[in-house]
Amino acid sequence: MKNNTKDKTTIKSDTQALLQQYKKVKQYLLSNNLLQIKFKERKPKGSGVWSFRINKQFRALSFFDDDESLIVYKIDNHQ
């Protein structure tokens, strides 16, 4: 039981760290600092799917809606 609790604590800590990194990247997006986060359209060009780097391990997949808001629909383990 103790190992299971430790695993849950570790997962919670990792999730909170990823959330903090995402919030930092969001500020880069809002300030139009796109090179810092490697914001680019996924292949094939014209697909409308955009990705950006949260950290070395995780990438976010997103698209622009009709109001031109960026919608993040998936955060993926890049490795």
C-alpha positions as CSV (number, residue, x, y, z in Angstrom):
1,M,0.0,0.0,0.0
2,K,2.8,2.4,0.8
3,N,4.4,2.0,-2.6
4,N,1.1,2.7,-4.3
5,T,0.8,6.0,-2.3
6,K,4.3,7.0,-3.3
7,D,3.5,6.4,-6.9
8,K,0.4,8.6,-6.7
9,T,2.4,11.3,-5.0
10,T,5.0,11.1,-7.7
11,I,2.4,11.3,-10.5
12,K,0.8,14.3,-8.8
13,S,4.1,16.1,-8.5
14,D,5.0,15.4,-12.1
15,T,1.6,16.6,-13.3
16,Q,1.9,19.8,-11.3
17,A,5.4,20.4,-12.8
18,L,4.1,19.9,-16.3
19,L,1.3,22.3,-15.6
20,Q,3.7,25.0,-14.5
21,Q,5.8,24.4,-17.6
22,Y,2.7,24.7,-19.8
23,K,1.7,28.0,-18.1
24,K,5.2,29.4,-18.9
25,V,4.9,28.3,-22.5
26,K,1.5,29.8,-22.7
27,Q,3.1,33.2,-21.8
28,Y,5.6,32.7,-24.7
29,L,2.6,32.1,-27.0
30,L,0.8,35.2,-25.8
31,S,3.9,37.3,-26.2
32,N,4.5,35.9,-29.8
33,N,7.8,34.3,-28.8
34,L,7.2,31.3,-31.1
35,L,10.8,30.3,-31.8
36,Q,11.4,29.7,-28.1
37,I,8.8,27.0,-28.1
38,K,9.2,25.7,-31.6
39,F,5.7,26.5,-32.6
40,K,5.1,25.0,-36.1
41,E,2.5,23.4,-38.3
42,R,2.6,19.6,-38.4
43,K,3.0,17.8,-41.7
44,P,1.3,17.7,-44.1
45,K,1.3,21.5,-44.4
46,G,-2.3,22.8,-44.5
47,S,-3.5,20.2,-42.0
48,G,-4.3,22.9,-39.5
49,V,-2.6,21.0,-36.7
50,W,0.0,22.9,-34.8
51,S,2.5,21.7,-32.3
52,F,4.7,23.4,-29.7
53,R,7.2,22.3,-27.2
54,I,6.4,22.3,-23.5
55,N,9.7,20.8,-22.5
56,K,12.2,18.3,-23.9
57,Q,9.7,15.4,-23.3
58,F,6.3,16.8,-24.0
59,R,4.6,18.5,-27.0
60,A,1.2,20.0,-27.2
61,L,-1.0,19.5,-30.3
62,S,-3.4,22.3,-31.2
63,F,-5.6,23.9,-33.9
64,F,-7.1,27.3,-34.5
65,D,-10.9,27.5,-34.2
66,D,-13.3,29.7,-36.2
67,D,-12.6,32.6,-33.8
68,E,-8.9,32.2,-34.3
69,S,-8.4,31.0,-30.8
70,L,-5.7,28.3,-30.3
71,I,-7.3,25.1,-28.9
72,V,-4.9,22.6,-27.3
73,Y,-6.4,19.2,-27.6
74,K,-3.5,16.9,-26.7
75,I,-0.3,16.9,-24.7
76,D,1.8,14.1,-25.8
77,N,5.0,12.4,-24.7
78,H,7.3,13.2,-27.5
79,Q,9.8,10.4,-26.7
